[in-house]
Amino acid sequence: MNKILALSSITIASLLLSSCSLLYPNWDSGVTPSDPQPSASVSQTATVSPSESATPTPSPSINKKSATVSITDSGVDVGAGVIYAVAEISNLAENDGVCTITFTGAGLTKTATAKAEANVNRTECYPLQISLKGLPKGAGIVSVSYESHSSAGQSKAVGVVVP
């Protein structure tokens, strides 16, 4: 009886410990939470209405897989002075993509990019942040897009309020 109890205890402990790799997505990457995160590049553009005589230029058609981008958390962190978004691509697991957060409000559009990495059966964006400096106060929207060499997609926009 003691041997059966010991054997089942060892088996259960082994199963529980082996599942840690599913719970910790960066198990083999060598990256630890204390490592510095890559800095996000930021660009800012003003939205201009096109004139009626403007003719759109056709863009080349590239067949990319559709990426299902979802914002899992977003908001304004006044203490840190940023608008942030946490996003994932639920139908792909790729390591070569880039995520872009876009804020639009009061005629101003501001973007920032960050790397994305595979996590078991999906792709997760590194934390996305846009500085509150220079943003107009009031309501705006945030969306996240994803692009890699073979996939592209856009999230639904979510509302934010810049204080």
DSSP file (Angstrom, degrees, kcal/mol; ACC not computed):
  #  RESIDUE AA STRUCTURE BP1 BP2  ACC     N-H-->O    O-->H-N    N-H-->O    O-->H-N    TCO  KAPPA ALPHA  PHI   PSI    X-CA   Y-CA   Z-CA
    1    1 A M     >        0   0    0      0, 0.0     4,-2.2     0, 0.0     5,-0.2   0.000 360.0 360.0 360.0 -41.5    0.0    0.0    0.0
    2    2 A N  H  >  +     0   0    0      1,-0.2     4,-2.5     2,-0.2     5,-0.2   0.864 360.0  52.9 -64.7 -35.9    2.8    2.4    0.8
    3    3 A K  H  > S+     0   0    0      2,-0.2     4,-2.7     1,-0.2    -1,-0.2   0.898 109.6  47.9 -66.6 -39.6    4.5    1.7   -2.5
    4    4 A I  H  > S+     0   0    0      2,-0.2     4,-2.5     1,-0.2     5,-0.2   0.911 112.8  48.6 -66.7 -42.3    1.3    2.5   -4.4
    5    5 A L  H  X S+     0   0    0     -4,-2.2     4,-2.0     2,-0.2    -2,-0.2   0.910 113.8  46.4 -63.2 -43.8    0.9    5.7   -2.5
    6    6 A A  H  X S+     0   0    0     -4,-2.5     4,-2.3     2,-0.2    -2,-0.2   0.916 113.3  49.2 -65.3 -44.4    4.5    6.7   -3.1
    7    7 A L  H  X S+     0   0    0     -4,-2.7     4,-2.2     1,-0.2    -2,-0.2   0.909 112.7  46.6 -63.9 -42.7    4.3    5.8   -6.8
    8    8 A S  H  X S+     0   0    0     -4,-2.5     4,-2.3     2,-0.2    -1,-0.2   0.859 111.1  52.9 -69.8 -33.2    1.1    7.8   -7.3
    9    9 A S  H  X S+     0   0    0     -4,-2.0     4,-2.4    -5,-0.2    -2,-0.2   0.917 110.8  46.8 -64.6 -43.3    2.5   10.8   -5.4
   10   10 A I  H  X S+     0   0    0     -4,-2.3     4,-2.3     2,-0.2    -2,-0.2   0.905 112.6  50.3 -64.8 -41.8    5.6   10.8   -7.6
   11   11 A T  H  X S+     0   0    0     -4,-2.2     4,-2.2     2,-0.2    -2,-0.2   0.925 112.1  46.4 -63.3 -45.7    3.4   10.5  -10.8
   12   12 A I  H  X S+     0   0    0     -4,-2.3     4,-2.4     1,-0.2    -2,-0.2   0.916 112.5  50.2 -63.9 -43.9    1.1   13.4   -9.7
   13   13 A A  H  X S+     0   0    0     -4,-2.4     4,-2.4     1,-0.2    -1,-0.2   0.901 110.2  50.9 -61.7 -40.8    4.1   15.6   -8.8
   14   14 A S  H  X S+     0   0    0     -4,-2.3     4,-2.1     1,-0.2    -1,-0.2   0.914 111.1  47.6 -63.0 -43.3    5.7   14.9  -12.2
   15   15 A L  H  X S+     0   0    0     -4,-2.2     4,-1.2     2,-0.2    -2,-0.2   0.909 112.4  49.1 -64.9 -42.2    2.5   15.8  -14.0
   16   16 A L  H  < S+     0   0    0     -4,-2.4     4,-0.3     1,-0.2     3,-0.2   0.911 113.6  45.7 -64.8 -42.2    2.0   19.0  -12.1
   17   17 A L  H >< S+     0   0    0     -4,-2.4     3,-1.1     1,-0.2     4,-0.3   0.852 108.9  55.3 -71.1 -33.7    5.6   20.1  -12.6
   18   18 A S  H >< S+     0   0    0     -4,-2.1     3,-0.8     1,-0.2    -1,-0.2   0.763  99.5  61.9 -71.3 -22.4    5.6   19.3  -16.3
   19   19 A S  T >X S+     0   0    0     -4,-1.2     3,-1.2    -3,-0.2     4,-1.1   0.579  79.8  86.6 -78.4  -7.5    2.6   21.5  -16.8
   20   20 A C  H <> S+     0   0    0     -3,-1.1     4,-2.3    -4,-0.3    -1,-0.2   0.832  79.3  63.2 -60.3 -31.6    4.6   24.6  -15.7
   21   21 A S  H <4 S+     0   0    0     -3,-0.8     6,-0.3    -4,-0.3    -1,-0.3   0.788 101.8  51.0 -65.9 -24.8    5.8   25.1  -19.2
   22   22 A L  H <4 S+     0   0    0     -3,-1.2    -1,-0.2    -4,-0.2    -2,-0.2   0.814 112.8  45.3 -77.6 -30.6    2.2   25.6  -20.3
   23   23 A L  H  < S+     0   0    0     -4,-1.1    -2,-0.2     1,-0.2    -1,-0.2   0.782 111.3  53.6 -84.0 -27.8    1.7   28.2  -17.6
   24   24 A Y  S >< S-     0   0    0     -4,-2.3     3,-1.1     1,-0.1    -1,-0.2  -0.892  71.2-166.6-109.7 102.6    5.0   30.1  -18.2
   25   25 A P  T 3  S+     0   0    0      0, 0.0     3,-0.3     0, 0.0    95,-0.3   0.713  81.8  52.3 -66.9 -23.5    5.1   31.0  -21.9
   26   26 A N  T >>  +     0   0    0      1,-0.2     3,-1.2     2,-0.1     4,-0.6  -0.042  67.8 134.7-103.4  32.6    8.8   32.0  -22.0
   27   27 A W  T <4 S+     0   0    0     -3,-1.1     3,-0.3    -6,-0.3    -1,-0.2   0.860  81.0  24.4 -51.2 -48.0   10.1   28.8  -20.5
   28   28 A D  T 34 S+     0   0    0     -3,-0.3    -1,-0.3     1,-0.2    -2,-0.1   0.300  99.4  90.3-103.1   9.4   12.9   28.2  -23.0
   29   29 A S  T <4 S-     0   0    0     -3,-1.2    -1,-0.2     2,-0.2    -2,-0.1   0.716  84.6-131.8 -82.4 -19.2   13.5   31.7  -24.2
   30   30 A G     <  +     0   0    0     -4,-0.6     2,-0.4     1,-0.3    -3,-0.1   0.449  66.7 126.7  81.4  -1.2   16.1   32.7  -21.7
   31   31 A V        -     0   0    0     -5,-0.4    -1,-0.3     4,-0.0    -2,-0.2  -0.765  42.1-164.3 -92.4 133.6   14.2   36.0  -21.0
   32   32 A T    >   -     0   0    0     -2,-0.4     3,-1.8    -3,-0.1     0, 0.0  -0.794  33.3-110.6-113.2 159.8   13.3   36.7  -17.4
   33   33 A P  T 3  S+     0   0    0      0, 0.0     4,-0.1     0, 0.0    -1,-0.1   0.768 117.3  58.6 -60.1 -24.5   10.7   39.2  -16.1
   34   34 A S  T 3  S+     0   0    0      2,-0.1     3,-0.1     3,-0.0    -3,-0.0   0.593  82.6 104.4 -82.4  -9.2   13.5   41.4  -14.7
   35   35 A D  S <  S-     0   0    0     -3,-1.8     2,-0.1     1,-0.1    -4,-0.0  -0.433  85.8 -99.3 -68.5 145.3   15.1   41.8  -18.2
   36   36 A P        -     0   0    0      0, 0.0    -1,-0.1     0, 0.0    -2,-0.1  -0.409  37.0-124.2 -66.3 141.0   14.5   45.2  -19.8
   37   37 A Q        -     0   0    0      1,-0.1     3,-0.1    -2,-0.1     2,-0.0  -0.551  32.9 -95.5 -81.4 148.9   11.7   45.2  -22.3
   38   38 A P        -     0   0    0      0, 0.0     2,-0.2     0, 0.0    -1,-0.1  -0.379  45.6-110.0 -62.6 142.0   12.4   46.5  -25.8
   39   39 A S        -     0   0    0      1,-0.1     2,-0.3    -3,-0.1    74,-0.0  -0.478  29.3-122.4 -75.5 145.3   11.6   50.1  -26.2
   40   40 A A        -     0   0    0     -2,-0.2     2,-0.4    74,-0.1    74,-0.2  -0.646  16.9-130.5 -86.4 140.8    8.6   50.9  -28.4
   41   41 A S  E     -A  113   0A   0     72,-0.7    72,-1.7    -2,-0.3     2,-0.4  -0.756  25.5-156.9 -89.6 140.3    9.0   53.2  -31.4
   42   42 A V  E     +A  112   0A   0     -2,-0.4     2,-0.3    70,-0.2    70,-0.2  -0.938  14.4 178.7-122.5 137.7    6.5   56.0  -31.5
   43   43 A S  E     -A  111   0A   0     68,-2.2    68,-2.7    -2,-0.4     2,-0.4  -0.968  10.3-157.1-133.2 154.4    5.3   58.0  -34.4
   44   44 A Q  E     +A  110   0A   0     -2,-0.3     2,-0.3    66,-0.2    66,-0.2  -0.996  13.1 173.0-135.0 134.3    2.7   60.8  -34.6
   45   45 A T  E     -A  109   0A   0     64,-2.9    64,-2.5    -2,-0.4     2,-0.4  -0.985  27.5-127.4-138.6 150.0    0.6   62.0  -37.5
   46   46 A A  E     -A  108   0A   0     -2,-0.3     2,-0.4    62,-0.2    62,-0.2  -0.786  29.9-118.8 -94.2 141.7   -2.3   64.4  -37.9
   47   47 A T        -     0   0    0     60,-2.4     2,-0.4    -2,-0.4    -1,-0.0  -0.680  32.4-172.0 -82.5 127.9   -5.4   63.2  -39.7
   48   48 A V        -     0   0    0     -2,-0.4    59,-0.0     0, 0.0    -2,-0.0  -0.973  24.2-122.2-122.8 133.9   -6.1   65.2  -42.8
   49   49 A S        -     0   0    0     -2,-0.4     2,-0.1     1,-0.1    -2,-0.0  -0.573  33.2-119.3 -73.4 132.7   -9.3   64.8  -44.9
   50   50 A P        -     0   0    0      0, 0.0     2,-0.1     0, 0.0    -1,-0.1  -0.395  27.4-110.6 -71.4 149.4   -8.5   63.9  -48.5
   51   51 A S    >   -     0   0    0      1,-0.1     3,-1.4    -2,-0.1     0, 0.0  -0.391  25.5-114.6 -74.6 159.2   -9.6   66.2  -51.2
   52   52 A E  T 3  S+     0   0    0      1,-0.3    -1,-0.1    -2,-0.1     0, 0.0   0.737 114.0  56.6 -68.8 -21.1  -12.4   65.1  -53.5
   53   53 A S  T 3  S+     0   0    0      2,-0.1    -1,-0.3     0, 0.0     2,-0.1   0.511  79.5 116.1 -88.6  -3.0  -10.1   65.0  -56.5
   54   54 A A    <   -     0   0    0     -3,-1.4     0, 0.0     1,-0.0     0, 0.0  -0.437  54.2-151.6 -68.7 137.3   -7.7   62.6  -54.9
   55   55 A T        -     0   0    0     -2,-0.1    -2,-0.1     0, 0.0     2,-0.0  -0.945  18.7-121.0-110.4 124.1   -7.4   59.3  -56.6
   56   56 A P        -     0   0    0      0, 0.0     0, 0.0     0, 0.0     0, 0.0  -0.361  22.0-129.0 -65.3 141.4   -6.5   56.3  -54.5
   57   57 A T        -     0   0    0     -2,-0.0     2,-0.1     1,-0.0     0, 0.0  -0.793  24.4-120.1 -90.8 126.8   -3.3   54.5  -55.6
   58   58 A P        -     0   0    0      0, 0.0    -1,-0.0     0, 0.0     3,-0.0  -0.420  26.4-144.5 -66.8 139.1   -3.9   50.7  -55.9
   59   59 A S        -     0   0    0     -2,-0.1     2,-0.0     1,-0.1     0, 0.0  -0.769  26.0 -95.5-103.2 151.6   -1.6   48.7  -53.6
   60   60 A P        -     0   0    0      0, 0.0     2,-0.6     0, 0.0    -1,-0.1  -0.365  40.3-118.0 -65.5 143.3   -0.1   45.4  -54.6
   61   61 A S        -     0   0    0     -2,-0.0     2,-0.5     2,-0.0     0, 0.0  -0.720  31.8-175.2 -87.0 121.0   -2.1   42.4  -53.4
   62   62 A I        -     0   0    0     -2,-0.6     2,-1.1     2,-0.0     0, 0.0  -0.973  23.6-132.9-117.7 125.8   -0.3   40.2  -51.0
   63   63 A N        +     0   0    0     -2,-0.5     2,-0.3    88,-0.0    -2,-0.0  -0.668  39.3 164.2 -81.9 103.0   -1.9   37.0  -49.9
   64   64 A K        -     0   0    0     -2,-1.1    87,-0.3    88,-0.0     2,-0.1  -0.891  41.3-104.5-117.0 149.9   -1.5   36.9  -46.1
   65   65 A K  E     -b  151   0A   0     85,-3.1    87,-2.3    -2,-0.3     2,-0.5  -0.407  41.6-106.5 -66.9 148.0   -3.3   34.7  -43.6
   66   66 A S  E     -b  152   0A   0     85,-0.2     2,-0.5    -2,-0.1    87,-0.2  -0.673  32.0-150.5 -79.5 123.9   -5.9   36.5  -41.5
   67   67 A A        -     0   0    0     85,-2.7     2,-1.0    -2,-0.5    87,-0.4  -0.830   8.2-139.2 -96.8 131.0   -4.7   37.1  -38.0
   68   68 A T        -     0   0    0     -2,-0.5    22,-1.9    85,-0.1     2,-0.4  -0.777  26.4-169.3 -91.6  98.4   -7.4   37.2  -35.3
   69   69 A V  E     -G   89   0B   0     -2,-1.0     2,-0.4    85,-0.3    87,-0.4  -0.769   6.8-179.1 -95.8 129.6   -6.2   40.1  -33.0
   70   70 A S  E     -G   88   0B   0     18,-2.6    18,-2.3    -2,-0.4     2,-0.7  -0.993  25.4-137.5-129.7 134.5   -7.9   40.7  -29.7
   71   71 A I  E     -G   87   0B   0     -2,-0.4    16,-0.3    16,-0.2     3,-0.1  -0.822  20.2-178.2 -87.0 117.9   -7.2   43.3  -27.1
   72   72 A T  E     +     0   0B   0     14,-2.5     2,-0.3    -2,-0.7    15,-0.2   0.705  69.5   4.5 -91.3 -21.6   -7.3   41.5  -23.7
   73   73 A D  E     +G   86   0B   0     13,-1.5    13,-3.2     2,-0.0    -1,-0.3  -0.955  68.8 157.0-158.9 142.7   -6.7   44.6  -21.6
   74   74 A S  E     +G   85   0B   0     -2,-0.3     2,-0.3    11,-0.2    11,-0.2  -0.981  12.4 115.2-160.0 162.5   -6.4   48.3  -22.3
   75   75 A G  E     -G   84   0B   0      9,-1.9     9,-2.5    -2,-0.3     2,-0.5  -0.985  58.2 -64.2 164.0-168.8   -6.8   51.7  -20.6
   76   76 A V  E     -G   83   0B   0     -2,-0.3     2,-0.8     7,-0.2     7,-0.2  -0.961  30.4-162.6-114.1 124.5   -5.1   54.8  -19.4
   77   77 A D  E  >> -G   82   0B   0      5,-3.1     5,-2.0    -2,-0.5     4,-1.4  -0.859   8.3-178.1-106.5  95.9   -2.5   54.6  -16.6
   78   78 A V  T  45S+     0   0    0     -2,-0.8    -1,-0.2     1,-0.2    54,-0.1   0.876  79.8  56.9 -63.7 -39.0   -2.3   58.2  -15.4
   79   79 A G  T  45S+     0   0    0      1,-0.2    -1,-0.2    -3,-0.1    -2,-0.0   0.888 115.7  35.7 -60.4 -40.7    0.5   57.3  -12.9
   80   80 A A  T  45S-     0   0    0     -3,-0.2    -1,-0.2     2,-0.2    -2,-0.2   0.612 108.8-126.6 -86.9 -13.8    2.7   56.0  -15.6
   81   81 A G  T  <5 +     0   0    0     -4,-1.4    51,-2.6     1,-0.2    52,-0.4   0.863  67.7 112.0  72.6  37.0    1.5   58.6  -18.1
   82   82 A V  E   < -GH  77 131B   0     -5,-2.0    -5,-3.1    49,-0.3     2,-0.5  -0.950  65.7-133.3-139.6 156.7    0.6   56.1  -20.8
   83   83 A I  E     -GH  76 130B   0     47,-2.8    47,-2.4    -2,-0.3     2,-0.3  -0.933  42.0-168.3 -97.5 134.4   -2.3   54.6  -22.7
   84   84 A Y  E     -GH  75 129B   0     -9,-2.5    -9,-1.9    -2,-0.5     2,-0.3  -0.874  18.1-173.2-128.3 159.0   -1.7   50.8  -22.7
   85   85 A A  E     -GH  74 128B   0     43,-2.0    43,-1.9    -2,-0.3     2,-0.5  -0.986  11.6-157.9-148.5 142.6   -2.9   47.7  -24.5
   86   86 A V  E     +G   73   0B   0    -13,-3.2   -14,-2.5    -2,-0.3   -13,-1.5  -0.990  28.5 173.9-116.9 125.8   -2.3   44.0  -24.0
   87   87 A A  E     -G   71   0B   0     -2,-0.5    38,-2.3   -16,-0.3     2,-0.3  -0.921  17.0-168.2-136.9 157.8   -3.2   42.0  -27.1
   88   88 A E  E     -GI  70 124B   0    -18,-2.3   -18,-2.6    -2,-0.3     2,-0.6  -0.967  22.7-134.9-141.1 157.9   -3.0   38.5  -28.5
   89   89 A I  E >   -GI  69 123B   0     34,-3.4    34,-2.4    -2,-0.3     3,-0.8  -0.952  23.0-169.6-112.8 107.9   -3.4   36.8  -31.9
   90   90 A S  T 3  S+     0   0    0    -22,-1.9    -1,-0.1    -2,-0.6   -21,-0.1   0.650  76.0  48.6 -81.3 -16.3   -5.5   33.7  -31.1
   91   91 A N  T 3  S+     0   0    0    -23,-0.3     2,-0.3    32,-0.1    -1,-0.2   0.335 107.1  53.8-107.8   9.1   -5.2   31.8  -34.3
   92   92 A L    <   -     0   0    0     -3,-0.8     2,-0.4   -24,-0.2    31,-0.2  -0.974  53.4-158.1-140.3 153.0   -1.4   31.9  -34.9
   93   93 A A        +     0   0    0     -2,-0.3     2,-0.3    29,-0.2    25,-0.1  -0.835  40.4 146.1-129.8  94.9    1.8   31.0  -33.1
   94   94 A E        -     0   0    0     -2,-0.4    30,-0.2    23,-0.1     3,-0.1  -0.900  39.6-161.6-130.9 155.7    4.6   33.1  -34.8
   95   95 A N  S    S+     0   0    0     -2,-0.3    21,-0.2    22,-0.2    -1,-0.1   0.370  82.2  67.1-114.7   1.7    7.8   34.8  -33.6
   96   96 A D  S    S+     0   0    0     19,-0.1    53,-0.1     2,-0.0     2,-0.1   0.241  76.8 108.2-110.3  15.2    8.4   37.2  -36.5
   97   97 A G        -     0   0    0     19,-0.3    19,-1.6    51,-0.1     2,-0.4  -0.416  52.4-144.9 -95.4 168.1    5.5   39.6  -36.1
   98   98 A V  E     -CD 115 147A   0     49,-2.4    49,-2.0    17,-0.2     2,-0.4  -0.995   8.8-149.7-130.3 135.1    5.1   43.2  -35.0
   99   99 A C  E     -CD 114 146A   0     15,-3.1    15,-2.3    -2,-0.4     2,-0.4  -0.849  10.2-162.9-104.0 142.1    2.2   44.7  -33.1
  100  100 A T  E     -CD 113 145A   0     45,-2.6    45,-2.6    -2,-0.4     2,-0.4  -0.990   6.2-154.7-128.0 125.4    1.1   48.3  -33.5
  101  101 A I  E     -CD 112 144A   0     11,-2.8    11,-1.7    -2,-0.4     2,-0.5  -0.836  13.9-164.7 -94.9 135.7   -1.1   50.2  -31.1
  102  102 A T  E     -CD 111 143A   0     41,-2.8    41,-1.9    -2,-0.4     2,-0.4  -0.985   6.4-166.8-125.7 124.6   -3.0   53.1  -32.7
  103  103 A F  E     -CD 110 142A   0      7,-3.1     7,-2.5    -2,-0.5     2,-0.4  -0.922   7.5-176.8-105.8 133.8   -4.7   55.9  -30.7
  104  104 A T  E     +CD 109 141A   0     37,-2.4    37,-2.5    -2,-0.4     2,-0.3  -0.993  17.9 139.7-131.9 126.8   -7.1   58.3  -32.5
  105  105 A G  E >   -C  108   0A   0      3,-2.3     3,-1.9    -2,-0.4    35,-0.2  -0.907  64.7  -0.2-165.8 137.3   -8.8   61.2  -30.9
  106  106 A A  T 3  S-     0   0    0     33,-0.3     3,-0.1    -2,-0.3    34,-0.1   0.844 129.2 -52.0  50.8  42.1   -9.6   64.8  -31.8
  107  107 A G  T 3  S+     0   0    0      1,-0.2   -60,-2.4   -61,-0.1     2,-0.4   0.520 114.8 114.3  79.4   4.7   -8.1   64.5  -35.2
  108  108 A L  E <   -AC  46 105A   0     -3,-1.9    -3,-2.3   -62,-0.2     2,-0.4  -0.912  45.0-166.6-113.1 136.2   -4.8   63.2  -33.9
  109  109 A T  E     +AC  45 104A   0    -64,-2.5   -64,-2.9    -2,-0.4     2,-0.4  -0.985   8.9 177.9-121.1 131.0   -3.4   59.7  -34.6
  110  110 A K  E     -AC  44 103A   0     -7,-2.5    -7,-3.1    -2,-0.4     2,-0.3  -0.996   5.0-172.0-133.8 138.1   -0.5   58.3  -32.7
  111  111 A T  E     -AC  43 102A   0    -68,-2.7   -68,-2.2    -2,-0.4     2,-0.3  -0.881  10.5-175.8-129.1 159.0    1.1   54.9  -33.0
  112  112 A A  E     -AC  42 101A   0    -11,-1.7   -11,-2.8    -2,-0.3     2,-0.3  -0.975  14.3-148.7-148.3 148.4    3.7   52.7  -31.2
  113  113 A T  E     +AC  41 100A   0    -72,-1.7   -72,-0.7    -2,-0.3     2,-0.3  -0.834  14.2 176.2-120.2 157.3    5.1   49.3  -32.1
  114  114 A A  E     - C   0  99A   0    -15,-2.3   -15,-3.1    -2,-0.3   -74,-0.1  -0.976  34.3 -95.0-152.4 158.8    6.4   46.3  -30.2
  115  115 A K  E     - C   0  98A   0     -2,-0.3    11,-2.9   -17,-0.2     2,-0.3  -0.263  32.0-147.5 -70.5 159.2    7.5   42.8  -30.9
  116  116 A A  E     -J  125   0B   0    -19,-1.6     2,-0.3     9,-0.2   -19,-0.3  -0.949  12.5-168.4-126.8 151.2    5.3   39.8  -30.8
  117  117 A E  E     -J  124   0B   0      7,-2.5     7,-3.0    -2,-0.3   -22,-0.2  -0.987  26.4-101.3-142.1 153.3    6.2   36.2  -29.8
  118  118 A A  E     -J  123   0B   0     -2,-0.3     2,-0.3     5,-0.2     5,-0.3  -0.388  27.7-171.4 -70.5 145.9    4.7   32.8  -29.9
  119  119 A N  E >   -J  122   0B   0      3,-3.5     3,-1.6    -2,-0.1     2,-1.3  -0.820  58.6 -68.7-141.0  97.6    3.2   31.3  -26.8
  120  120 A V  T 3  S-     0   0    0     -2,-0.3    -2,-0.0   -95,-0.3   -98,-0.0  -0.373 123.4  -4.2  55.6 -86.5    2.2   27.6  -27.1
  121  121 A N  T 3  S+     0   0    0     -2,-1.3     2,-0.3    -3,-0.1    -1,-0.3   0.183 130.7  42.9-122.8  17.6   -0.8   28.0  -29.6
  122  122 A R  E <  S- J   0 119B   0     -3,-1.6    -3,-3.5   -31,-0.1     2,-0.4  -0.917  75.5-112.6-148.6 174.3   -1.1   31.8  -30.0
  123  123 A T  E     -IJ  89 118B   0    -34,-2.4   -34,-3.4    -2,-0.3     2,-0.4  -0.945  26.0-158.2-115.1 136.0    1.0   34.9  -30.4
  124  124 A E  E     -IJ  88 117B   0     -7,-3.0    -7,-2.5    -2,-0.4     2,-0.3  -0.933  12.4-132.1-117.2 138.0    1.2   37.6  -27.7
  125  125 A C  E     - J   0 116B   0    -38,-2.3   -38,-0.2    -2,-0.4    -9,-0.2  -0.624  26.3-114.9 -81.2 141.5    2.2   41.2  -28.2
  126  126 A Y        -     0   0    0    -11,-2.9   -39,-0.2    -2,-0.3    -1,-0.1  -0.329  62.6 -63.9 -61.7 161.6    4.8   42.7  -25.9
  127  127 A P        -     0   0    0      0, 0.0     2,-0.5     0, 0.0    -1,-0.2  -0.251  56.6-147.5 -55.6 133.6    3.2   45.5  -23.8
  128  128 A L  E     +H   85   0B   0    -43,-1.9   -43,-2.0    -3,-0.1     2,-0.3  -0.894  22.9 171.4-107.5 130.4    2.1   48.3  -26.0
  129  129 A Q  E     -H   84   0B   0     -2,-0.5     2,-0.4   -45,-0.2   -45,-0.2  -0.997  20.4-167.1-142.4 144.0    2.2   51.9  -24.7
  130  130 A I  E     -H   83   0B   0    -47,-2.4   -47,-2.8    -2,-0.3   -18,-0.1  -1.000  32.6-116.5-126.4 130.6    1.7   55.4  -26.0
  131  131 A S  E     -H   82   0B   0     -2,-0.4   -49,-0.3   -49,-0.2   -50,-0.1  -0.364  11.2-138.8 -65.6 142.4    2.7   58.4  -23.9
  132  132 A L  S >  S+     0   0    0    -51,-2.6     3,-2.1     2,-0.1    -1,-0.1   0.668  70.6 112.9 -74.1 -16.9   -0.1   60.7  -22.8
  133  133 A K  T 3  S+     0   0    0    -52,-0.4    -2,-0.1     1,-0.3     0, 0.0  -0.364  86.6   9.1 -60.7 128.3    2.2   63.8  -23.6
  134  134 A G  T 3  S+     0   0    0      1,-0.3    -1,-0.3    -2,-0.1    -2,-0.1   0.395  95.9 128.8  84.5  -3.1    0.8   65.7  -26.5
  135  135 A L    <   -     0   0    0     -3,-2.1    -1,-0.3     1,-0.1     2,-0.1  -0.644  63.6-112.1 -85.3 143.2   -2.5   63.8  -26.6
  136  136 A P        -     0   0    0      0, 0.0    26,-0.2     0, 0.0     2,-0.1  -0.464  34.3-111.3 -70.7 143.3   -5.8   65.8  -26.7
  137  137 A K  S    S+     0   0    0     -2,-0.1     2,-0.3    26,-0.1    24,-0.0  -0.452  77.2  42.3 -72.7 147.1   -7.9   65.5  -23.6
  138  138 A G  E    S- E   0 162A   0     24,-2.8    24,-3.2    -2,-0.1     2,-0.1  -0.747  95.7  -9.6 117.3-164.1  -11.2   63.6  -24.0
  139  139 A A  E     + E   0 161A   0     -2,-0.3   -33,-0.3    22,-0.2     2,-0.3  -0.386  60.4 152.6 -77.2 146.9  -12.5   60.5  -25.7
  140  140 A G  E     - E   0 160A   0     20,-2.5    20,-2.5   -35,-0.2     2,-0.3  -0.916  33.8-116.3-154.8 179.0  -10.5   58.5  -28.2
  141  141 A I  E     -DE 104 159A   0    -37,-2.5   -37,-2.4    -2,-0.3     2,-0.4  -0.943  15.5-157.6-127.9 152.3  -10.2   55.0  -29.6
  142  142 A V  E     +DE 103 158A   0     16,-2.8    16,-2.8    -2,-0.3     2,-0.3  -0.984  14.4 171.6-126.7 137.4   -7.4   52.4  -29.4
  143  143 A S  E     -D  102   0A   0    -41,-1.9   -41,-2.8    -2,-0.4     2,-0.4  -0.952  20.1-141.7-138.5 161.8   -6.8   49.5  -31.8
  144  144 A V  E     -D  101   0A   0     -2,-0.3    11,-2.8   -43,-0.2     2,-0.3  -0.988  13.4-168.2-126.4 132.8   -4.0   47.0  -32.2
  145  145 A S  E     -DF 100 154A   0    -45,-2.6   -45,-2.6    -2,-0.4     2,-0.4  -0.852   4.9-156.1-116.1 157.7   -2.8   45.6  -35.5
  146  146 A Y  E     +DF  99 153A   0      7,-2.7     7,-2.2    -2,-0.3     2,-0.3  -0.991  12.8 174.4-133.3 138.9   -0.5   42.7  -36.2
  147  147 A E  E     +DF  98 152A   0    -49,-2.0   -49,-2.4    -2,-0.4     5,-0.2  -0.979   5.2 160.8-147.8 136.0    1.7   42.0  -39.2
  148  148 A S        -     0   0    0      3,-2.9   -51,-0.1    -2,-0.3    -2,-0.0  -0.717  59.5 -83.1-132.6-174.1    4.3   39.3  -40.0
  149  149 A H  S    S+     0   0    0     -2,-0.2     3,-0.1     1,-0.2   -52,-0.0   0.781 128.9  20.7 -66.0 -23.7    5.8   38.0  -43.2
  150  150 A S  S    S+     0   0    0      1,-0.1   -85,-3.1   -86,-0.1     2,-0.3   0.478 121.5  48.6-123.4  -4.4    2.8   35.7  -43.7
  151  151 A S  E     +b   65   0A   0    -87,-0.3    -3,-2.9     2,-0.0     2,-0.3  -0.954  48.4 175.3-140.5 155.1   -0.1   37.1  -41.6
  152  152 A A  E     +bF  66 147A   0    -87,-2.3   -85,-2.7    -2,-0.3     2,-0.3  -0.981  10.6 152.0-156.4 149.6   -1.9   40.4  -40.8
  153  153 A G  E     - F   0 146A   0     -7,-2.2    -7,-2.7    -2,-0.3     2,-0.4  -0.984  26.4-137.0-170.2 168.7   -4.9   41.5  -38.8
  154  154 A Q  E     - F   0 145A   0    -87,-0.4   -85,-0.3    -2,-0.3    -9,-0.2  -0.995  18.1-133.6-138.3 138.3   -6.6   44.3  -36.9
  155  155 A S        -     0   0    0    -11,-2.8     2,-0.2    -2,-0.4   -85,-0.2  -0.320  35.5 -92.6 -79.7 169.9   -8.5   44.3  -33.6
  156  156 A K        -     0   0    0    -87,-0.4   -12,-0.2     1,-0.1     2,-0.2  -0.587  50.8-104.4 -74.9 149.3  -11.8   46.0  -32.9
  157  157 A A        -     0   0    0     -2,-0.2     2,-0.4   -14,-0.1   -14,-0.2  -0.501  33.6-158.6 -77.3 144.8  -11.4   49.5  -31.6
  158  158 A V  E     -E  142   0A   0    -16,-2.8   -16,-2.8    -2,-0.2     2,-0.2  -0.942  19.2-113.2-123.0 148.8  -11.9   50.1  -27.9
  159  159 A G  E     +E  141   0A   0     -2,-0.4     2,-0.3   -18,-0.2   -18,-0.2  -0.547  32.5 177.4 -83.5 143.6  -12.7   53.5  -26.3
  160  160 A V  E     -E  140   0A   0    -20,-2.5   -20,-2.5    -2,-0.2     2,-0.5  -0.951  20.7-140.7-136.2 157.9  -10.4   55.4  -23.9
  161  161 A V  E     -E  139   0A   0     -2,-0.3   -22,-0.2   -22,-0.2   -85,-0.1  -0.976  10.9-148.5-123.6 118.9  -10.7   58.7  -22.1
  162  162 A V  E      E  138   0A   0    -24,-3.2   -24,-2.8    -2,-0.5   -79,-0.0  -0.760 360.0 360.0 -86.0 120.7   -7.6   60.9  -21.9
  163  163 A P              0   0    0      0, 0.0   -26,-0.1     0, 0.0    -1,-0.1   0.493 360.0 360.0 -74.0 360.0   -7.8   62.9  -18.6
